[in-house]
Amino acid sequence: MAGRPAIAERERTNVEASVEPNVDRAVELASVRAECLTCRACRLWRTRRQVVFGEGNPDAALMLVGEGPGQAEDRVGRPFVGPAGKLLSRALTEAGIDRSEVWLTNVVKSRPAESVGGRLRNRPPRPDEIEACRPWLDAELTIVRPAVVVCLGASAANGLIHPGFRIGEERGRWFPGPFGTVALATYHPSYPLHLTGPSFDRVLAIIVGDLSRARRLAVEGQA
């Protein structure tokens, strides 16, 4: 059924049982992606160009989760390829992380947008849209099985850490994540794009520092 990946119908309380032993994770992810491309579980399908599924290393120890595709991502069909994505790539490099070695995705796979003056503009995803798209994210989590999840922005943290997450106060702290992971939230890379000078440098440094800590825990087992 469109809007409900087959893997999400399996028992959520047993992550190991959700992916059969010796099954190629890339094949599993490709299968879920094929299902996801036709999803109409929420209103966002009406204004999107295409679904933007996650990408990266299917065996990644570190998963980064943003809020949703923007205009560039909606056009290209890949996550984090617009201005915020370019800044994220810079932050990953400065944190000692190869972008190809992580799994990049969003809490919603269709661009959250609204018409303003006859043009579509990005907006945060709404709670019911995040809930409708959650089975796809759960499928990614249960297939990739990362050790650490980094929530990029409050929308991702609200969905994966706890409702009402306060990014200004709770950013950088470790929390229990979904399916036995450990989660940390940092600023979405679109945020510093609205800043200049020392403010830009300060927020970018915070993002880099949070990503560095996530890498150490995921790769080296040290928080």
ABEGO torsion letter per residue (X at the ends): XBGBBAAAABBAABAAAABBBGBBAAAAAAAAAAAAAABAABAAAAABABBBBBBEBAABABBBBBAEBBAAAAAAGBBGABAAAAAAAAAAAAAGBBAAABBBBBABABBBBBBBGGBBBBBBBBAAAAAAAAAAAAAAAAAAGBABBBBBEAAAAAAAABBGBBAAAABGBBBBBBGGBBBBBBBBAAAAAABBEAAAAAAAAAAAAAAAAAAAAAAAGBX
